[in-house]
Amino acid sequence: MLKVRDALNLIERNTNPVDGFELVYVYDALNRIAYEDVLSPIDVPDFLRSAMDGYGLVGNCSEYRLVEEDRELKECTCIRINTGFPIPEKVWAVAEVEIVEVKDSYLKLLKPVEKKRNFTVKGVELKKGQVILKKGERISVRKRALLAYCGVSLIKVRRKPIVGIITTGDEVVFPGNTKKGNSVYNANYFILDGLVKEWLCASVYFGHVEDSANKLKETIFYALNRCDFLITTGGVSMGSRDFIKSILSDYEDAEILFDKTTIKPGKPAILARIKDKLFFGMPGWPSALYATAYVYLKPILFKLAGLKKRKSDFTCVLSETMKSKQGKFYFNRVNLDFDNGMFYAQSSGSQKTDNFYSTAIADGLVGIEEEKGSVESGQQLPLIIFDD
C-alpha cells in the first residue's frame, strides 16, 4: 500500500499540462491560465498627471493669477487641475486645494510647496514591456483588472482540460427520481462537476452506469476518446460489483500507478495511465471522494490546466484530541477558528466514511500522518482548507 506522499510524487511525475491555447477577450479571461508572459503595451501612466485635485503653478511666486487655458500659462500664473488630469508642460508644481486660498482670480499658498509636488511621472507605475502576467498564472479578478488597466484586450490562455466524469452503482439515483429500498441520491456527480469547474477545468458528464462490467467498460472506452482525463466514482473496492480494476487489466496499454494508498478515508482509489491519458477511479462514498479529491485530484487538475505550482502550506492547532492509527494518513474533517494569526481546529462531527454531513459543514481537513497515531490537543498539524 502506497504512502500518501509517495502517491503525490507519482501524480507529479505522471501529469502534464494539456496542449493548446485559446485567444480570448479580457472579458472572458477570469480564472483562465496564462499561456505565455503578458507584457504591458504602454507606460503606466503614459503621460505626466496630477496626483491630487489642485492648482498647477508656474514658477515659485508669492501670488498667482488664475487662468482658464494652458496657452495662457506664464510665470506666476496657475490653472485648475483635477486628480489624474495631464499636467501642462510649463507647470512647476501642483498645490492641492487644501493648501491654497483663491480670491478674485488670484491664488496664495498657505504653505510652501516643492518643485514637482503631486507629479505622477510617465511610467512610474509600470514601464512599457514590463511583465504584468506570468506564464502559468491564474487570471484573478485583480490580474484581469490589471490587464484592462494596461489596455490589453486579447490574451492567450491555456485550453481548458476536458475532464470526463462517470458515476456508477445500481443503488444510485438522481434527485427528483423515485428512491426505492436501499437506493441513495447521486451526490458524487455534483461533487466532481463542481470541483472540476472550480479547479480550472471543463466538466463533461458521460452518464451514470449501473453495475454491469460490459456497460462500464464500453462507457470508459467511449469517454477516454473524448476527454483529456477521466474520473469514475465507485467500483474500486473489493466488492462483487467492483469492476474497475478488472476492466483496466483488459486494456493492453493500461498501467496502474496505484490502487491503494494509506489515505483515510479513501484507501481504495485507482490511478492509471491508459496510453497517453490519466484515469482516476475514485471512491463511491461522498466523504471519501471529497478527501481524495482535495489530496489527489486537485494537484492533477491544476497541473493539467498548466497552473504554475503554488505554495499552500497551512497548519492548525488542535482544540481537541484526535484519534488515528499508525500506518494510515488520516484526513479528519474539521471546523476552524482563527485567532491571533493561527487556525484552531475541532472535529466537525462523525469521521465515519459513510457520513457526508460532517464533510458538507466542515471548513477543511487536518492531516495526521502515518507514523503519528492519535494526537493530543494543542499539537500543530498540516491543514487543507476547503476552497470550493
VEXLUMGU-978161 format. One record per residue (C-alpha): residue number from 1; residue in three letters; chain; x, y, z. Coordinates in Angstrom, 3 decimals. Example, Ala and Ser with C-alpha at 12.3 -4.5 7.8 and 13.67 -1.06 7.14 Angstrom:
<recs>
{1 ALA A {12.300 -4.500 7.800}} {2 SER A {13.670 -1.060 7.140}} 
</recs>
This chain:
<recs>
{1 MET A {0.000 0.000 0.000}} {2 LEU A {1.482 3.291 -1.146}} {3 LYS A {2.051 6.147 1.290}} {4 VAL A {0.199 9.381 0.562}} {5 ARG A {3.320 11.450 -0.151}} {6 ASP A {4.651 8.737 -2.493}} {7 ALA A {1.304 8.785 -4.316}} {8 LEU A {1.574 12.565 -4.672}} {9 ASN A {5.064 12.195 -6.135}} {10 LEU A {3.682 9.684 -8.650}} {11 ILE A {0.954 12.151 -9.596}} {12 GLU A {3.510 14.918 -10.093}} {13 ARG A {5.688 12.754 -12.349}} {14 ASN A {2.833 11.405 -14.458}} {15 THR A {0.733 14.523 -15.044}} {16 ASN A {1.469 17.001 -17.818}} {17 PRO A {-0.343 20.169 -18.920}} {18 VAL A {-2.673 19.769 -21.887}} {19 ASP A {-1.519 21.247 -25.188}} {20 GLY A {-3.075 24.198 -26.950}} {21 PHE A {-4.290 27.708 -26.270}} {22 GLU A {-7.259 29.937 -26.948}} {23 LEU A {-7.271 33.632 -27.785}} {24 VAL A {-9.897 35.262 -25.571}} {25 TYR A {-11.058 38.770 -24.835}} {26 VAL A {-10.087 40.097 -21.431}} {27 TYR A {-13.802 39.995 -20.520}} {28 ASP A {-13.649 36.177 -20.704}} {29 ALA A {-10.215 35.716 -19.108}} {30 LEU A {-11.247 35.358 -15.451}} {31 ASN A {-9.850 32.165 -13.856}} {32 ARG A {-8.086 31.140 -17.040}} {33 ILE A {-4.374 30.253 -17.122}} {34 ALA A {-1.938 32.495 -18.998}} {35 TYR A {-0.344 30.630 -21.914}} {36 GLU A {2.648 32.976 -22.046}} {37 ASP A {4.048 36.023 -20.311}} {38 VAL A {1.951 39.130 -20.977}} {39 LEU A {3.779 42.455 -21.329}} {40 SER A {2.329 45.895 -20.766}} {41 PRO A {1.817 47.583 -24.140}} {42 ILE A {2.088 51.048 -22.557}} {43 ASP A {3.811 53.007 -19.825}} {44 VAL A {1.523 53.495 -16.814}} {45 PRO A {0.755 56.281 -16.624}} {46 ASP A {1.560 57.139 -20.212}} {47 PHE A {1.521 60.872 -19.558}} {48 LEU A {2.512 63.229 -16.719}} {49 ARG A {-0.560 63.543 -14.444}} {50 SER A {-1.650 65.141 -11.206}} {51 ALA A {-1.874 63.014 -8.070}} {52 MET A {-4.295 65.460 -6.370}} {53 ASP A {-7.083 67.935 -7.038}} {54 GLY A {-5.367 71.286 -7.029}} {55 TYR A {-3.720 74.074 -8.994}} {56 GLY A {-0.810 73.860 -11.398}} {57 LEU A {1.694 76.594 -10.553}} {58 VAL A {4.106 78.241 -12.984}} {59 GLY A {7.169 79.475 -11.117}} {60 ASN A {7.959 79.905 -7.429}} {61 CYS A {5.944 83.022 -6.720}} {62 SER A {4.223 84.682 -3.762}} {63 GLU A {0.956 85.045 -5.691}} {64 TYR A {-0.504 83.507 -8.862}} {65 ARG A {-3.105 84.733 -11.332}} {66 LEU A {-5.691 82.030 -12.160}} {67 VAL A {-6.103 81.338 -15.918}} {68 GLU A {-8.536 79.100 -17.811}} {69 GLU A {-6.416 77.614 -20.630}} {70 ASP A {-2.941 76.107 -21.000}} {71 ARG A {-1.933 78.662 -23.650}} {72 GLU A {-2.365 81.456 -21.089}} {73 LEU A {0.211 79.961 -18.705}} {74 LYS A {3.296 82.028 -17.973}} {75 GLU A {5.377 82.997 -14.939}} {76 CYS A {3.262 83.495 -11.777}} {77 THR A {0.052 82.090 -13.236}} {78 CYS A {-1.837 78.948 -12.262}} {79 ILE A {-4.542 76.649 -13.652}} {80 ARG A {-7.095 74.300 -12.034}} {81 ILE A {-6.128 70.594 -12.395}} {82 ASN A {-8.160 67.590 -11.198}} {83 THR A {-6.756 64.286 -9.952}} {84 GLY A {-5.478 62.171 -12.842}} {85 PHE A {-5.534 65.005 -15.374}} {86 PRO A {-2.480 65.869 -17.507}} {87 ILE A {-0.087 68.454 -16.132}} {88 PRO A {0.724 71.185 -18.680}} {89 GLU A {4.362 71.472 -19.758}} {90 LYS A {5.012 74.836 -18.064}} {91 VAL A {3.639 73.841 -14.629}} {92 TRP A {6.285 73.769 -11.887}} {93 ALA A {4.223 72.103 -9.107}} {94 VAL A {0.635 71.196 -8.222}} {95 ALA A {-0.657 72.667 -4.968}} {96 GLU A {-3.576 70.705 -3.543}} {97 VAL A {-6.783 72.637 -2.868}} {98 GLU A {-6.354 72.269 0.909}} {99 ILE A {-3.211 74.443 0.997}} {100 VAL A {-4.306 77.392 -1.156}} {101 GLU A {-6.548 80.416 -0.863}} {102 VAL A {-8.259 81.689 -4.013}} {103 LYS A {-9.844 85.136 -4.141}} {104 ASP A {-10.767 87.350 -7.097}} {105 SER A {-8.922 85.079 -9.582}} {106 TYR A {-5.704 85.182 -7.561}} {107 LEU A {-4.172 82.328 -5.575}} {108 LYS A {-1.980 82.457 -2.480}} {109 LEU A {-0.196 79.498 -0.915}} {110 LEU A {-0.919 78.711 2.733}} {111 LYS A {2.329 76.720 2.956}} {112 PRO A {5.441 76.407 0.798}} {113 VAL A {5.490 73.808 -1.998}} {114 GLU A {8.442 72.000 -3.534}} {115 LYS A {9.158 71.568 -7.235}} {116 LYS A {7.186 68.703 -8.884}} {117 ARG A {4.835 68.414 -5.935}} {118 ASN A {1.973 65.982 -6.720}} {119 PHE A {3.567 64.964 -10.030}} {120 THR A {2.931 61.373 -11.133}} {121 VAL A {5.504 60.921 -13.880}} {122 LYS A {5.155 58.798 -17.009}} {123 GLY A {5.974 55.115 -16.415}} {124 VAL A {6.417 55.460 -12.649}} {125 GLU A {3.951 52.597 -12.024}} {126 LEU A {4.722 50.329 -14.980}} {127 LYS A {7.102 50.501 -17.908}} {128 LYS A {6.110 49.515 -21.428}} {129 GLY A {7.268 45.912 -21.956}} {130 GLN A {7.170 45.034 -18.252}} {131 VAL A {5.692 41.591 -17.415}} {132 ILE A {2.231 42.049 -15.900}} {133 LEU A {1.107 38.395 -16.052}} {134 LYS A {3.375 35.351 -15.950}} {135 LYS A {3.015 32.172 -17.963}} {136 GLY A {1.079 29.612 -15.921}} {137 GLU A {-0.520 32.238 -13.672}} {138 ARG A {-4.245 32.131 -12.899}} {139 ILE A {-6.014 35.290 -14.007}} {140 SER A {-7.622 36.542 -10.812}} {141 VAL A {-10.038 39.472 -10.524}} {142 ARG A {-7.056 41.737 -9.769}} {143 LYS A {-4.948 40.447 -12.650}} {144 ARG A {-7.810 40.718 -15.144}} {145 ALA A {-8.316 44.300 -13.992}} {146 LEU A {-4.561 44.923 -14.404}} {147 LEU A {-4.750 43.658 -17.988}} {148 ALA A {-7.588 46.094 -18.670}} {149 TYR A {-5.697 48.854 -16.809}} {150 CYS A {-2.848 48.437 -19.302}} {151 GLY A {-5.163 48.286 -22.320}} {152 VAL A {-4.777 44.575 -23.076}} {153 SER A {-7.913 43.374 -24.880}} {154 LEU A {-6.891 39.927 -26.189}} {155 ILE A {-4.876 37.307 -24.335}} {156 LYS A {-3.649 33.774 -24.999}} {157 VAL A {-4.888 31.364 -22.335}} {158 ARG A {-4.343 27.646 -21.981}} {159 ARG A {-7.011 25.397 -23.359}} {160 LYS A {-9.170 24.096 -20.532}} {161 PRO A {-8.575 20.371 -19.909}} {162 ILE A {-11.696 18.332 -20.672}} {163 VAL A {-12.402 16.132 -17.668}} {164 GLY A {-14.840 13.278 -18.141}} {165 ILE A {-16.989 12.041 -15.249}} {166 ILE A {-18.770 8.688 -14.930}} {167 THR A {-20.764 7.736 -11.840}} {168 THR A {-21.634 4.103 -11.111}} {169 GLY A {-23.829 1.870 -8.981}} {170 ASP A {-27.242 0.175 -9.154}} {171 GLU A {-28.288 1.843 -5.918}} {172 VAL A {-27.630 5.423 -7.080}} {173 VAL A {-30.465 7.686 -8.299}} {174 PHE A {-30.582 11.379 -9.164}} {175 PRO A {-32.560 13.833 -7.040}} {176 GLY A {-36.077 14.073 -8.441}} {177 ASN A {-36.246 10.362 -9.269}} {178 THR A {-38.047 7.825 -7.110}} {179 LYS A {-35.916 6.494 -4.263}} {180 LYS A {-36.526 2.826 -3.509}} {181 GLY A {-35.230 0.419 -0.873}} {182 ASN A {-31.504 0.880 -0.342}} {183 SER A {-31.037 3.482 -3.096}} {184 VAL A {-29.060 6.672 -2.432}} {185 TYR A {-29.054 10.021 -4.188}} {186 ASN A {-26.199 10.855 -6.542}} {187 ALA A {-24.147 13.431 -4.639}} {188 ASN A {-20.920 12.318 -6.346}} {189 TYR A {-21.772 13.848 -9.709}} {190 PHE A {-22.395 17.211 -8.043}} {191 ILE A {-19.149 16.980 -6.062}} {192 LEU A {-16.997 16.216 -9.078}} {193 ASP A {-18.732 18.522 -11.539}} {194 GLY A {-18.360 21.394 -9.066}} {195 LEU A {-14.742 20.714 -8.127}} {196 VAL A {-13.609 20.170 -11.728}} {197 LYS A {-15.059 23.535 -12.735}} {198 GLU A {-13.741 25.235 -9.595}} {199 TRP A {-10.279 23.809 -10.258}} {200 LEU A {-9.805 25.316 -13.717}} {201 CYS A {-11.078 22.525 -15.984}} {202 ALA A {-14.137 21.761 -18.130}} {203 SER A {-16.508 19.031 -16.954}} {204 VAL A {-18.221 16.561 -19.301}} {205 TYR A {-20.635 14.024 -17.826}} {206 PHE A {-20.726 10.681 -19.622}} {207 GLY A {-23.613 9.478 -17.534}} {208 HIS A {-24.432 7.046 -14.782}} {209 VAL A {-23.655 3.366 -15.339}} {210 GLU A {-25.306 0.604 -13.346}} {211 ASP A {-23.293 -2.373 -12.087}} {212 SER A {-22.506 -4.005 -15.423}} {213 ALA A {-18.866 -4.705 -16.250}} {214 ASN A {-19.517 -4.703 -20.014}} {215 LYS A {-21.512 -1.489 -19.985}} {216 LEU A {-18.949 0.235 -17.760}} {217 LYS A {-16.052 -0.882 -19.970}} {218 GLU A {-17.871 0.362 -23.045}} {219 THR A {-18.581 3.735 -21.439}} {220 ILE A {-14.995 4.150 -20.227}} {221 PHE A {-13.658 3.375 -23.717}} {222 TYR A {-16.080 5.865 -25.293}} {223 ALA A {-15.247 8.597 -22.776}} {224 LEU A {-11.461 8.181 -22.944}} {225 ASN A {-11.544 9.054 -26.638}} {226 ARG A {-13.392 12.296 -25.918}} {227 CYS A {-11.611 13.837 -22.952}} {228 ASP A {-8.147 14.593 -21.576}} {229 PHE A {-8.685 12.901 -18.222}} {230 LEU A {-11.386 10.530 -16.997}} {231 ILE A {-12.802 10.072 -13.494}} {232 THR A {-15.154 7.363 -12.277}} {233 THR A {-16.747 7.048 -8.855}} {234 GLY A {-17.358 3.730 -7.118}} {235 GLY A {-16.385 0.221 -8.180}} {236 VAL A {-12.807 0.436 -6.870}} {237 SER A {-13.047 -1.641 -3.686}} {238 MET A {-13.226 -5.416 -3.181}} {239 GLY A {-16.974 -5.986 -3.577}} {240 SER A {-18.536 -8.399 -6.036}} {241 ARG A {-19.687 -5.451 -8.183}} {242 ASP A {-16.412 -3.505 -8.125}} {243 PHE A {-15.232 -3.835 -11.716}} {244 ILE A {-12.768 -1.005 -12.316}} {245 LYS A {-9.540 -2.921 -11.662}} {246 SER A {-10.563 -5.897 -13.819}} {247 ILE A {-11.634 -3.546 -16.632}} {248 LEU A {-8.234 -1.841 -16.549}} {249 SER A {-6.489 -5.210 -16.767}} {250 ASP A {-8.301 -5.767 -20.090}} {251 TYR A {-6.637 -2.705 -21.610}} {252 GLU A {-3.391 -3.622 -23.305}} {253 ASP A {-1.948 -0.145 -22.816}} {254 ALA A {-3.123 0.429 -19.236}} {255 GLU A {-0.588 0.909 -16.432}} {256 ILE A {-1.912 1.039 -12.871}} {257 LEU A {0.150 3.626 -10.968}} {258 PHE A {-1.516 2.859 -7.626}} {259 ASP A {-4.652 1.084 -6.460}} {260 LYS A {-4.483 1.572 -2.678}} {261 THR A {-2.869 4.269 -0.577}} {262 THR A {-2.651 4.967 3.134}} {263 ILE A {-5.187 7.813 2.926}} {264 LYS A {-8.195 7.596 5.242}} {265 PRO A {-10.912 7.927 4.128}} {266 GLY A {-10.424 6.869 0.514}} {267 LYS A {-7.922 3.991 0.638}} {268 PRO A {-9.318 2.192 -2.453}} {269 ALA A {-8.618 4.589 -5.339}} {270 ILE A {-7.030 3.616 -8.650}} {271 LEU A {-4.831 5.929 -10.671}} {272 ALA A {-3.848 4.534 -14.052}} {273 ARG A {-2.379 5.653 -17.340}} {274 ILE A {-4.164 4.380 -20.436}} {275 LYS A {-1.995 5.166 -23.452}} {276 ASP A {-1.297 8.893 -23.038}} {277 LYS A {-4.201 9.711 -20.703}} {278 LEU A {-4.739 9.501 -16.978}} {279 PHE A {-7.682 7.642 -15.483}} {280 PHE A {-8.727 8.015 -11.850}} {281 GLY A {-11.133 5.536 -10.277}} {282 MET A {-12.302 7.321 -7.134}} {283 PRO A {-14.219 6.035 -4.085}} {284 GLY A {-18.011 5.872 -4.029}} {285 TRP A {-18.679 7.235 -0.529}} {286 PRO A {-19.020 11.048 -0.843}} {287 SER A {-16.768 11.829 2.151}} {288 ALA A {-14.036 9.524 0.849}} {289 LEU A {-14.467 11.058 -2.599}} {290 TYR A {-14.077 14.539 -1.119}} {291 ALA A {-10.899 13.701 0.780}} {292 THR A {-9.236 12.030 -2.215}} {293 ALA A {-10.336 14.947 -4.405}} {294 TYR A {-8.566 17.513 -2.210}} {295 VAL A {-5.470 15.376 -1.692}} {296 TYR A {-5.024 13.750 -5.142}} {297 LEU A {-7.437 15.177 -7.718}} {298 LYS A {-6.712 18.858 -7.140}} {299 PRO A {-2.981 18.659 -7.985}} {300 ILE A {-3.809 16.599 -11.093}} {301 LEU A {-6.307 19.160 -12.378}} {302 PHE A {-4.082 22.140 -11.602}} {303 LYS A {-1.168 20.591 -13.460}} {304 LEU A {-3.349 19.560 -16.422}} {305 ALA A {-4.550 23.174 -16.574}} {306 GLY A {-0.945 24.424 -16.623}} {307 LEU A {-1.176 26.352 -13.362}} {308 LYS A {2.254 27.180 -12.017}} {309 LYS A {2.931 25.400 -8.743}} {310 ARG A {1.628 27.322 -5.770}} {311 LYS A {2.780 27.023 -2.206}} {312 SER A {-0.248 26.438 0.011}} {313 ASP A {1.104 25.106 3.277}} {314 PHE A {-1.305 25.774 6.136}} {315 THR A {-1.136 24.483 9.687}} {316 CYS A {-3.525 24.484 12.604}} {317 VAL A {-3.524 23.775 16.325}} {318 LEU A {-5.863 21.042 17.538}} {319 SER A {-8.502 22.195 20.000}} {320 GLU A {-9.214 18.582 20.968}} {321 THR A {-7.556 15.159 20.892}} {322 MET A {-7.968 13.278 17.597}} {323 LYS A {-7.716 9.524 17.272}} {324 SER A {-5.924 7.749 14.444}} {325 LYS A {-3.985 4.549 13.828}} {326 GLN A {-0.379 4.320 12.783}} {327 GLY A {0.074 3.210 9.190}} {328 LYS A {-2.734 5.376 7.849}} {329 PHE A {-2.697 9.053 6.869}} {330 TYR A {-5.921 10.393 8.379}} {331 PHE A {-7.650 13.424 6.888}} {332 ASN A {-10.141 14.426 9.556}} {333 ARG A {-12.982 16.842 8.838}} {334 VAL A {-12.708 19.966 10.962}} {335 ASN A {-14.239 23.328 11.666}} {336 LEU A {-11.827 26.200 12.121}} {337 ASP A {-11.456 29.247 14.326}} {338 PHE A {-8.848 31.903 13.605}} {339 ASP A {-7.220 33.730 16.488}} {340 ASN A {-4.009 35.705 16.824}} {341 GLY A {-2.673 34.551 13.445}} {342 MET A {-3.345 30.837 13.943}} {343 PHE A {-6.059 28.385 12.903}} {344 TYR A {-7.581 26.234 15.639}} {345 ALA A {-9.345 23.031 14.586}} {346 GLN A {-12.044 20.880 16.126}} {347 SER A {-13.945 17.949 14.648}} {348 SER A {-16.959 18.847 12.505}} {349 GLY A {-18.682 15.633 13.620}} {350 SER A {-18.524 11.955 12.715}} {351 GLN A {-15.372 10.830 10.913}} {352 LYS A {-17.045 7.680 9.556}} {353 THR A {-16.592 7.175 5.834}} {354 ASP A {-20.333 6.860 5.255}} {355 ASN A {-21.137 10.236 6.877}} {356 PHE A {-21.184 13.112 4.381}} {357 TYR A {-22.890 15.759 6.529}} {358 SER A {-19.727 16.275 8.594}} {359 THR A {-17.850 16.974 5.341}} {360 ALA A {-20.513 19.322 3.995}} {361 ILE A {-20.337 21.548 7.105}} {362 ALA A {-16.545 21.355 7.555}} {363 ASP A {-14.034 24.112 6.792}} {364 GLY A {-11.235 21.746 5.855}} {365 LEU A {-9.211 18.623 6.585}} {366 VAL A {-6.490 18.181 9.175}} {367 GLY A {-3.754 15.701 8.246}} {368 ILE A {-2.430 13.108 10.730}} {369 GLU A {0.488 11.338 9.070}} {370 GLU A {1.073 7.581 9.031}} {371 GLU A {3.626 7.438 11.839}} {372 LYS A {1.770 9.594 14.361}} {373 GLY A {-1.205 7.674 15.712}} {374 SER A {-3.582 9.629 17.967}} {375 VAL A {-2.705 13.294 18.507}} {376 GLU A {-3.284 15.307 21.667}} {377 SER A {-4.968 18.692 21.881}} {378 GLY A {-2.553 21.592 21.402}} {379 GLN A {-0.395 19.921 18.765}} {380 GLN A {0.201 21.620 15.404}} {381 LEU A {-0.744 19.700 12.240}} {382 PRO A {-0.944 20.292 8.475}} {383 LEU A {-4.247 21.695 7.226}} {384 ILE A {-6.156 21.654 3.928}} {385 ILE A {-8.671 24.497 3.737}} {386 PHE A {-11.725 23.907 1.547}} {387 ASP A {-11.808 26.493 -1.263}} {388 ASP A {-14.966 25.383 -3.057}} 
</recs>
